[in-house]
Amino acid sequence: MARTSKIITISLPPEVADEIDRVASDENRTRSELVREAFREYVTYGRWRRIRRWGDETAREFNIHTEADVDRILHEGK
């Protein structure tokens, strides 16, 4: 039967590896569970950061500084 996961090897400074072990133990989880969740959070954070950057660029383009500016733009089209 084929594996349902892929094994990867990474190098970490000993203090980071020890902290992973401490947190995993405190939360009654495996290292793998902890690192998987950390990676998912990292990816999610990156996506939100890109969305935020797009929002900031759009706000600059349309001279939006406040919620009142958003309301003004929305009502200009009517």
C-alpha positions as CSV (number, residue, x, y, z in Angstrom):
1,M,0.0,0.0,0.0
2,A,1.3,3.5,-0.9
3,R,2.1,6.1,1.8
4,T,-0.4,8.8,2.3
5,S,2.3,11.3,3.3
6,K,5.7,12.2,2.0
7,I,8.7,12.4,4.4
8,I,11.0,15.4,4.2
9,T,14.1,16.2,6.2
10,I,15.0,19.6,7.4
11,S,17.8,21.0,9.5
12,L,17.1,23.3,12.5
13,P,19.2,24.9,15.2
14,P,19.0,22.7,18.3
15,E,17.1,25.4,20.3
16,V,14.4,25.5,17.6
17,A,14.1,21.7,17.5
18,D,13.9,21.7,21.3
19,E,11.2,24.3,21.3
20,I,9.2,22.3,18.7
21,D,9.5,19.3,21.0
22,R,8.4,21.3,24.1
23,V,5.4,22.8,22.3
24,A,4.3,19.5,20.8
25,S,4.6,17.8,24.2
26,D,2.7,20.6,25.9
27,E,-0.1,20.3,23.4
28,N,0.0,16.5,23.3
29,R,0.7,16.5,19.6
30,T,3.4,15.1,17.3
31,R,6.2,17.2,15.8
32,S,4.6,16.5,12.4
33,E,1.2,17.8,13.5
34,L,2.8,21.0,14.9
35,V,4.9,21.7,11.8
36,R,2.0,20.9,9.4
37,E,-0.2,23.4,11.2
38,A,2.6,26.0,11.4
39,F,3.1,25.7,7.6
40,R,-0.6,26.0,6.9
41,E,-0.7,29.2,9.1
42,Y,2.4,30.5,7.3
43,V,0.7,30.0,3.9
44,T,-2.5,31.6,5.0
45,Y,-0.7,34.6,6.4
46,G,1.1,35.0,3.1
47,R,-2.2,35.0,1.2
48,W,-3.7,37.6,3.6
49,R,-0.6,39.7,3.2
50,R,-1.0,39.7,-0.6
51,I,-4.7,40.6,-0.2
52,R,-3.8,43.4,2.2
53,R,-1.1,44.7,-0.2
54,W,-3.7,44.7,-3.1
55,G,-6.2,46.6,-0.9
56,D,-3.6,49.2,0.1
57,E,-2.7,49.7,-3.6
58,T,-6.3,50.0,-4.6
59,A,-6.9,52.5,-1.7
60,R,-4.0,54.7,-3.0
61,E,-5.3,54.5,-6.6
62,F,-8.8,55.7,-5.6
63,N,-7.6,58.1,-2.9
64,I,-9.3,56.1,-0.1
65,H,-8.4,57.0,3.4
66,T,-11.5,56.5,5.5
67,E,-14.8,54.7,5.4
68,A,-16.4,57.9,4.3
69,D,-14.2,57.8,1.2
70,V,-15.6,54.3,0.4
71,D,-19.2,55.6,0.8
72,R,-18.4,58.5,-1.5
73,I,-17.1,56.2,-4.2
74,L,-20.0,53.8,-3.9
75,H,-22.5,56.6,-4.2
76,E,-20.8,58.4,-7.1
77,G,-21.9,55.6,-9.4
78,K,-25.6,56.2,-8.7
